[in-house]
């Protein structure tokens, strides 16, 4: 509700400052900050993203394309998120296949077709390949 302060906000702000060394941007919600803090704790405990993934993300942030040779590979347990026509879809990567909305799927392409109603490259739909169209 507008105007009501979240009683947990002060504690989360303090945790954020201790974890990241600076206050968060003022527009972040408590729920988002909790998820970011949990992610940071997980990265610190388990080592974070693989170097190749960090390099690919840096290239994307710098406005460069991510070529097939540097495509992102999702490991089991990862979550892929895609917004399509105003709805956000979240897909969990399994050891063999994928899970979305409680249903198992054999491929990302099957999920992309289900979401869009047309044939798509699943990895491209979820932003895991170069979108320049340089392939065959």
C-alpha positions as protocol buffer text, in pm:
chain_id: "A"
residue {
  index: 1
  type: UNK
  ca { x: 0 y: 0 z: 0 }
}
residue {
  index: 2
  type: UNK
  ca { x: 130 y: 347 z: -80 }
}
residue {
  index: 3
  type: UNK
  ca { x: 247 y: 544 z: 219 }
}
residue {
  index: 4
  type: UNK
  ca { x: 307 y: 243 z: 444 }
}
residue {
  index: 5
  type: UNK
  ca { x: 669 y: 161 z: 520 }
}
residue {
  index: 6
  type: UNK
  ca { x: 773 y: -202 z: 507 }
}
residue {
  index: 7
  type: UNK
  ca { x: 902 y: -292 z: 855 }
}
residue {
  index: 8
  type: UNK
  ca { x: 1161 y: -526 z: 700 }
}
residue {
  index: 9
  type: UNK
  ca { x: 1297 y: -260 z: 463 }
}
residue {
  index: 10
  type: UNK
  ca { x: 1544 y: -110 z: 714 }
}
residue {
  index: 11
  type: UNK
  ca { x: 1698 y: -452 z: 787 }
}
residue {
  index: 12
  type: UNK
  ca { x: 1721 y: -538 z: 417 }
}
residue {
  index: 13
  type: UNK
  ca { x: 1880 y: -199 z: 340 }
}
residue {
  index: 14
  type: UNK
  ca { x: 2140 y: -263 z: 610 }
}
residue {
  index: 15
  type: UNK
  ca { x: 2209 y: -616 z: 477 }
}
residue {
  index: 16
  type: UNK
  ca { x: 2246 y: -473 z: 126 }
}
residue {
  index: 17
  type: UNK
  ca { x: 2495 y: -206 z: 237 }
}
residue {
  index: 18
  type: UNK
  ca { x: 2699 y: -463 z: 431 }
}
residue {
  index: 19
  type: UNK
  ca { x: 2699 y: -707 z: 138 }
}
residue {
  index: 20
  type: UNK
  ca { x: 2761 y: -471 z: -153 }
}
residue {
  index: 21
  type: UNK
  ca { x: 2935 y: -180 z: 22 }
}
residue {
  index: 22
  type: UNK
  ca { x: 2684 y: 83 z: -85 }
}
residue {
  index: 23
  type: UNK
  ca { x: 2311 y: 148 z: -53 }
}
residue {
  index: 24
  type: UNK
  ca { x: 2077 y: 3 z: -318 }
}
residue {
  index: 25
  type: UNK
  ca { x: 1901 y: 218 z: -576 }
}
residue {
  index: 26
  type: UNK
  ca { x: 1592 y: 370 z: -410 }
}
residue {
  index: 27
  type: UNK
  ca { x: 1340 y: 201 z: -640 }
}
residue {
  index: 28
  type: UNK
  ca { x: 1423 y: -161 z: -552 }
}
residue {
  index: 29
  type: UNK
  ca { x: 1155 y: -356 z: -369 }
}
residue {
  index: 30
  type: UNK
  ca { x: 1229 y: -549 z: -51 }
}
residue {
  index: 31
  type: UNK
  ca { x: 1142 y: -875 z: -228 }
}
residue {
  index: 32
  type: UNK
  ca { x: 1387 y: -803 z: -510 }
}
residue {
  index: 33
  type: UNK
  ca { x: 1663 y: -703 z: -268 }
}
residue {
  index: 34
  type: UNK
  ca { x: 1612 y: -1028 z: -74 }
}
residue {
  index: 35
  type: UNK
  ca { x: 1649 y: -1229 z: -395 }
}
residue {
  index: 36
  type: UNK
  ca { x: 1961 y: -1033 z: -493 }
}
residue {
  index: 37
  type: UNK
  ca { x: 2113 y: -1086 z: -148 }
}
residue {
  index: 38
  type: UNK
  ca { x: 2035 y: -1458 z: -162 }
}
residue {
  index: 39
  type: UNK
  ca { x: 2192 y: -1479 z: -509 }
}
residue {
  index: 40
  type: UNK
  ca { x: 2505 y: -1299 z: -389 }
}
residue {
  index: 41
  type: UNK
  ca { x: 2534 y: -1532 z: -89 }
}
residue {
  index: 42
  type: UNK
  ca { x: 2500 y: -1832 z: -322 }
}
residue {
  index: 43
  type: UNK
  ca { x: 2767 y: -1692 z: -556 }
}
residue {
  index: 44
  type: UNK
  ca { x: 3004 y: -1632 z: -267 }
}
residue {
  index: 45
  type: UNK
  ca { x: 2948 y: -1984 z: -134 }
}
residue {
  index: 46
  type: UNK
  ca { x: 2963 y: -2171 z: -465 }
}
residue {
  index: 47
  type: UNK
  ca { x: 3184 y: -1949 z: -678 }
}
residue {
  index: 48
  type: UNK
  ca { x: 2932 y: -1766 z: -895 }
}
residue {
  index: 49
  type: UNK
  ca { x: 2896 y: -1792 z: -1270 }
}
residue {
  index: 50
  type: UNK
  ca { x: 3151 y: -1971 z: -1488 }
}
residue {
  index: 51
  type: UNK
  ca { x: 3413 y: -1742 z: -1646 }
}
residue {
  index: 52
  type: UNK
  ca { x: 3276 y: -1802 z: -1998 }
}
residue {
  index: 53
  type: UNK
  ca { x: 2929 y: -1692 z: -1889 }
}
residue {
  index: 54
  type: UNK
  ca { x: 3068 y: -1380 z: -1718 }
}
residue {
  index: 55
  type: UNK
  ca { x: 3258 y: -1293 z: -2038 }
}
residue {
  index: 56
  type: UNK
  ca { x: 2945 y: -1341 z: -2250 }
}
residue {
  index: 57
  type: UNK
  ca { x: 2739 y: -1123 z: -2015 }
}
residue {
  index: 58
  type: UNK
  ca { x: 3010 y: -854 z: -2026 }
}
residue {
  index: 59
  type: UNK
  ca { x: 2998 y: -861 z: -2407 }
}
residue {
  index: 60
  type: UNK
  ca { x: 2620 y: -819 z: -2396 }
}
residue {
  index: 61
  type: UNK
  ca { x: 2648 y: -532 z: -2148 }
}
residue {
  index: 62
  type: UNK
  ca { x: 2902 y: -367 z: -2380 }
}
residue {
  index: 63
  type: UNK
  ca { x: 2655 y: -392 z: -2669 }
}
residue {
  index: 64
  type: UNK
  ca { x: 2846 y: -665 z: -2851 }
}
residue {
  index: 65
  type: UNK
  ca { x: 2690 y: -977 z: -2992 }
}
residue {
  index: 66
  type: UNK
  ca { x: 2737 y: -1315 z: -2834 }
}
residue {
  index: 67
  type: UNK
  ca { x: 2843 y: -1549 z: -3115 }
}
residue {
  index: 68
  type: UNK
  ca { x: 2772 y: -1919 z: -3138 }
}
residue {
  index: 69
  type: UNK
  ca { x: 3120 y: -1987 z: -3001 }
}
residue {
  index: 70
  type: UNK
  ca { x: 3037 y: -1791 z: -2687 }
}
residue {
  index: 71
  type: UNK
  ca { x: 2674 y: -1894 z: -2652 }
}
residue {
  index: 72
  type: UNK
  ca { x: 2541 y: -1929 z: -2300 }
}
residue {
  index: 73
  type: UNK
  ca { x: 2494 y: -2280 z: -2171 }
}
residue {
  index: 74
  type: UNK
  ca { x: 2234 y: -2332 z: -1902 }
}
residue {
  index: 75
  type: UNK
  ca { x: 2317 y: -2588 z: -1637 }
}
residue {
  index: 76
  type: UNK
  ca { x: 2058 y: -2796 z: -1451 }
}
residue {
  index: 77
  type: UNK
  ca { x: 1895 y: -2582 z: -1185 }
}
residue {
  index: 78
  type: UNK
  ca { x: 1923 y: -2262 z: -1388 }
}
residue {
  index: 79
  type: UNK
  ca { x: 1609 y: -2060 z: -1459 }
}
residue {
  index: 80
  type: UNK
  ca { x: 1546 y: -1895 z: -1795 }
}
residue {
  index: 81
  type: UNK
  ca { x: 1306 y: -1604 z: -1804 }
}
residue {
  index: 82
  type: UNK
  ca { x: 1135 y: -1461 z: -2112 }
}
residue {
  index: 83
  type: UNK
  ca { x: 862 y: -1203 z: -2141 }
}
residue {
  index: 84
  type: UNK
  ca { x: 625 y: -1253 z: -2432 }
}
residue {
  index: 85
  type: UNK
  ca { x: 312 y: -1050 z: -2507 }
}
residue {
  index: 86
  type: UNK
  ca { x: 293 y: -910 z: -2155 }
}
residue {
  index: 87
  type: UNK
  ca { x: 343 y: -1240 z: -1972 }
}
residue {
  index: 88
  type: UNK
  ca { x: 663 y: -1355 z: -1805 }
}
residue {
  index: 89
  type: UNK
  ca { x: 758 y: -1719 z: -1854 }
}
residue {
  index: 90
  type: UNK
  ca { x: 1007 y: -1896 z: -1628 }
}
residue {
  index: 91
  type: UNK
  ca { x: 1169 y: -2223 z: -1734 }
}
residue {
  index: 92
  type: UNK
  ca { x: 1378 y: -2444 z: -1507 }
}
residue {
  index: 93
  type: UNK
  ca { x: 1665 y: -2633 z: -1670 }
}
residue {
  index: 94
  type: UNK
  ca { x: 1663 y: -3001 z: -1570 }
}
residue {
  index: 95
  type: UNK
  ca { x: 1932 y: -3266 z: -1617 }
}
residue {
  index: 96
  type: UNK
  ca { x: 1725 y: -3395 z: -1911 }
}
residue {
  index: 97
  type: UNK
  ca { x: 1479 y: -3141 z: -2044 }
}
residue {
  index: 98
  type: UNK
  ca { x: 1301 y: -2841 z: -1899 }
}
residue {
  index: 99
  type: UNK
  ca { x: 1012 y: -2757 z: -1667 }
}
residue {
  index: 100
  type: UNK
  ca { x: 763 y: -2476 z: -1713 }
}
residue {
  index: 101
  type: UNK
  ca { x: 434 y: -2429 z: -1527 }
}
residue {
  index: 102
  type: UNK
  ca { x: 479 y: -2769 z: -1359 }
}
residue {
  index: 103
  type: UNK
  ca { x: 504 y: -2953 z: -1691 }
}
residue {
  index: 104
  type: UNK
  ca { x: 813 y: -3129 z: -1829 }
}
residue {
  index: 105
  type: UNK
  ca { x: 929 y: -3033 z: -2180 }
}
residue {
  index: 106
  type: UNK
  ca { x: 1184 y: -3213 z: -2400 }
}
residue {
  index: 107
  type: UNK
  ca { x: 1332 y: -2896 z: -2552 }
}
residue {
  index: 108
  type: UNK
  ca { x: 1337 y: -2518 z: -2538 }
}
residue {
  index: 109
  type: UNK
  ca { x: 1201 y: -2515 z: -2893 }
}
residue {
  index: 110
  type: UNK
  ca { x: 891 y: -2706 z: -2779 }
}
residue {
  index: 111
  type: UNK
  ca { x: 838 y: -2448 z: -2506 }
}
residue {
  index: 112
  type: UNK
  ca { x: 890 y: -2158 z: -2747 }
}
residue {
  index: 113
  type: UNK
  ca { x: 636 y: -2309 z: -2988 }
}
residue {
  index: 114
  type: UNK
  ca { x: 388 y: -2355 z: -2703 }
}
residue {
  index: 115
  type: UNK
  ca { x: 432 y: -1992 z: -2593 }
}
residue {
  index: 116
  type: UNK
  ca { x: 422 y: -1829 z: -2937 }
}
residue {
  index: 117
  type: UNK
  ca { x: 214 y: -2073 z: -3140 }
}
residue {
  index: 118
  type: UNK
  ca { x: 483 y: -2077 z: -3411 }
}
residue {
  index: 119
  type: UNK
  ca { x: 809 y: -2261 z: -3469 }
}
residue {
  index: 120
  type: UNK
  ca { x: 1105 y: -2094 z: -3299 }
}
residue {
  index: 121
  type: UNK
  ca { x: 1459 y: -2187 z: -3211 }
}
residue {
  index: 122
  type: UNK
  ca { x: 1420 y: -2235 z: -2836 }
}
residue {
  index: 123
  type: UNK
  ca { x: 1773 y: -2122 z: -2748 }
}
residue {
  index: 124
  type: UNK
  ca { x: 1728 y: -1812 z: -2963 }
}
residue {
  index: 125
  type: UNK
  ca { x: 1384 y: -1740 z: -2814 }
}
residue {
  index: 126
  type: UNK
  ca { x: 1538 y: -1749 z: -2465 }
}
residue {
  index: 127
  type: UNK
  ca { x: 1831 y: -1529 z: -2570 }
}
residue {
  index: 128
  type: UNK
  ca { x: 2097 y: -1797 z: -2553 }
}
residue {
  index: 129
  type: UNK
  ca { x: 2237 y: -1755 z: -2906 }
}
residue {
  index: 130
  type: UNK
  ca { x: 2355 y: -1484 z: -3142 }
}
residue {
  index: 131
  type: UNK
  ca { x: 2053 y: -1305 z: -3289 }
}
residue {
  index: 132
  type: UNK
  ca { x: 2235 y: -1166 z: -3590 }
}
residue {
  index: 133
  type: UNK
  ca { x: 2114 y: -1451 z: -3807 }
}
residue {
  index: 134
  type: UNK
  ca { x: 2464 y: -1533 z: -3924 }
}
residue {
  index: 135
  type: UNK
  ca { x: 2397 y: -1908 z: -3910 }
}
residue {
  index: 136
  type: UNK
  ca { x: 2274 y: -2138 z: -4184 }
}
